């Protein structure tokens, strides 16, 4: 007779991740029975470890819930597995953004949740708060980063971006605005966007002369919006918001998330590409790194009015100086 599985075997870890992703009012056995088209009793046998999940069943559950294989194979080792999402013509911006929306919805299910972002650039969610800035960033990513052939001969105009894509961006911001967050910025956070505007202006990629000026004005508006939220210590939807200024270490666009007792890390590279892991040892080390980074930074939200004004004035002056050169 086959011995029952130990409590912490791979299958139990795998199913526990699914349990953490479904609403609390839904029983795991009922969920498995429906998704795998098996009886409730058969579902319980899989939960107890009396029956081993088939590869096909595991694949169905993995596809449905995006459960982390790294938590199964390397929960505490020095090796971490990452889920890789890279923008290509075959994996376009729309799919990438919808995957981010899916992750934010998962985080939003937990009452005990938070995100910490070490931002080399302005955290992407903020760009989707204003229409011209949002559409420009999307156009830049598709034309210059992804090299989508549909945009090879296109010049930037807000109407080039579909309403569906803009709506998805707005949803990303709406979901992020509900999550208690800490962001660590440096005064270089606006540099990439200013360089992108300058590059497109010099290359003649704007369809109208005033467009780069309008985008700069929206960037200024965004900076003022973030300043107001830093002053109050709350984001638009009331979620707690902390903002730190760091002058020492150049951040690397690392995002740390906490969902109840589970941790997740997203590492951004090459503009928008993402590496994601739920390997708890790696996530815990990342949390320690970010906490240490905060200790060497200045908290400029809710208090430190003088330092906050100096920081945002520095950003605003840089944008206004750049805009004046465009006129």
N, C-alpha and C positions, 0 to 999 in steps of 0.2 A: 504493500500500500504506500502510495506517495505521501511523504511527510508534508504537513501544511507549511506554507511559507512563513518566514519570520516577519514580524510586524514592519521592519524597516527594509524589506526587500524592494527590488526595482518596481514591481507592479504596484505595491502599496504607495510608494512615493509618487508614481505616475498618476494613480487615481486620486491621491490626496490633492494634487495640483488641480485636477478637474473639480473636486469638491470646493476648492477655494475660488473657482471661477463662476460657479452657478449661484443664483440667488439663494439666500438662506432658507427661504420657505419651500424650496424644492429639494426633495430627497435624492441623494446620489443614485440610489438603486432605481428610482423612477426615471431619472435622466438617462442612465445607461440602458435601461430596458427599451426606452423609446428610440434612442440614437442607434443602438446595435440591433434593434428588432429582435429582442430576446425576452423571455419571461422575467418577472420580478425576482423569482427564486434564482434564476440563472445569474441575474445581475448581482444578487447577494453572494453567490458562490464566488464570483470574480472579486468582489470587494474583500471577502474573507481570505482569498488566496487559495480556496479549494479548487478553483478552475483557473487555468492560465489563459490570459488574453491571447488570442491568435494575432499574428502579424497584421492581418487584414483589419481586425478590430482595433488594434493599437493605432494603425494608420488612420482609420476613420476618426478616432478620438483626437489624434494629433492635429488632423486637418480642421476639425471643428473648433477646438479650443486653443490651439497654439501652445500646448503644454511644453514645458522646457525639458529637453533631453539632458542638458547639462546637470540639472538637479538630480537626475537619476545616475548618471555615469561618473560624475565628479563633484559630489556635494561638498567636499571639504579638502580636496587635494589642491596642488599648485597648478593643476591644469583646469582650464575653463573652456567650455564650449560656447560658441556664439552663433546666434541666428543672424544671417547676413542679408541685408536688403540694400541693393545697389540700384540706383536709377539708370535705366537703359531705355532704348526705344521699345524693347519688349516688356519692360517693367516701368511704365510711364509715371509721371508725376501724380496723376490721379490715383493710381493704385497705391503708390507710396503714401499719399496723404490719407487715404481711407484706412490703411493699416495703422497709421498713427492715431486716427480717430478711434479705431477699435481698441487700441491699447489704453487710450485716455478713458474710454467708457469702462474698461475693466477696472482701472484705478478708481474711477468715480463710484463704483459699487461699494467701496469700503468707507466706513465712517472714520476710521483711523488711517489717514493717508497723508502723504506729503511728497513734494518733489524738491530737489536741490539741483540747481543748474550752474555750472561753472562756465560762463559765457565768453568765448572769444569774440563772437558776434552777438548782436541782439538776439535773444531767444526767438526762434522762428515764429512762435505763436503770436507774438506782438505785431508782426508785419501784417497779419490778416485782420487787423482792426480798422484799417483805412483802405479805401478802394484803389486809389492810384498806386500807392506803395505796394499793396498786395498784388495787383495785376503786373506791375513792373518786375517784382521779384520772381513771379511765376514765369513770365516771359523770358527773363534772363536765364533761369534754370533750364527751360526747355530749349532755347536757341543756342546757348553757349555752353552749358554744362552737359546736358543730355545729347546735344547736337541732333535734335529731332529734325529730319528732313522736311517736315511740314512747315518748319519755321526758317528754313535756309534763306529764302528771299523776302521774308517778312520784316517790316519795320514795326517798332513798338507803337501800339495804340491800345488803350484800355479795352476796346471792343474785341481785340484779338483773343482775349481770354474768355472762355465760356462761363456762363452764369453758374453752371453746375460746379465748375472748379472753384469759383469764387465762394460759392455756398459751402463747399467742403472746407475751405480755408476758414470761413467764418465759424463753422462748427468746431474746428480745432481750437480756435481762440475761446469760444464759449465754454467748451469742456475744460480747458486749461484754467480759465478764470475761476472755476469752482474749486480748484485743488489748492490747499494751503501750500505756499511755495517760498523758497529762498533762492534768490539769484545773486550771483557774484559777477559784477561787471568791472571792466577796466575802461579807461577813456578811449581805447582803440575799438570799442564795440561797434562804432558807426563807420569805421574805416572801410570795411569791405563794400558796404552799400555805396558810399561816396565814390570809391574806385570804379564800381560797376556803372554808376551814372556817368562818370567822366569818360570811361571807355566807350560807352554807347554814344555819347555826345561827339567824341572825336571820330568815331567810325561812321557817323551819320545814320545810326540805327533808330533814331527817333523820327516819327512821321511828322511831328510838329515841333517848332522851335521852343515853345513855352513848356513842353512836357517835362524836361529835366528840372526846370524851376518849380513846377507843381509838385513833383516828387520830393524835392528838397523841402518844400513847405509842409508836406504831409509828414516827412521825417521829423521836422521840428515839432509838429503837432503831437506826434507819437511820443517824443521825448518829454513834452509837457504833460501828457497823460500819465506816463510812467512816474514822473516827478510827483504828480498829485497823489497817485496811489502809494508811493513811497512815503509821502508826508502823512497820510492817514494810516498807513500800515495795513491797508486792505485793498484787494483787487476789485474790479468792477462789480462782481457778484458777491462781494463781502468776504471772500476767503482771505485768511491771513497772508500777508505779504511782507517779506523781509528783503531788503536790498543792501548788498555790501559793495563797497568800492575797494578794489585791490590794485595797488600800484607796483607790486613786487613781481608776481608770477603771472606770465601770460597763460590764461586759461585755455582749455582745449575742447570746449563744447561737450563736456561730460554731463549726462543727466542721470541723477540717482532718484529712484522712486521707492516709496514704502507703501505697501498695501496690507494693512493688518500686521501680521507677523512675517510677511514675505517681502523680500527686497528684489529690486530689479535695477540694472544699469544699462543705459544706452550710450554708446560712444559714437559720436558723429565724426566722419572724416570725408575728405574730398567733397566739400560743399554740403551734400545732403545724405550721403550714404550712411547707413546705420549698422552697428554691431550691437546685438542685444544679448544679455545673459541674465539668468536667474540663479546662477551658481552663487550660493549664499556666502561662501568664504570670500570670493572675489568682490561681491557687493559690499560686504562688511568692510573690507579693506578700502574700497572706494569711499564709503561713508566716512571712515577715519581720515582719509586724505582731504575730503571736502571740509570736514570739521576743522582740521588743522589750517586749511586755506582761509577759512573764516576768521580764525584767530589772528592771522596776519593781515586781515582786511579791516576796513572801517565800516561799521553799521551806519548807514545813512537813511534808514527808514524809521519813521515814527519819532526819532530823536535826532540829535546832531544836525540841527537846521543849518548851521554855518557850513559844515562839510558837504551837506546835501546840495545847497545852493551853489557852492564852488564847483562841485562835480557837474551838475546839469548846466551851469553857465558855460563851463568848458566845452561840453558837447554842443550846446546851442551856438556858441561863437564859432566853432569849427564848421558847423553846417552853414551858418550865415555867411562866413567868409568864402566858403566854396560856392554858395549860391550867387554871391555878388560877382564872382568871376564868370558865371554863366550869362549874366545879363548883358 
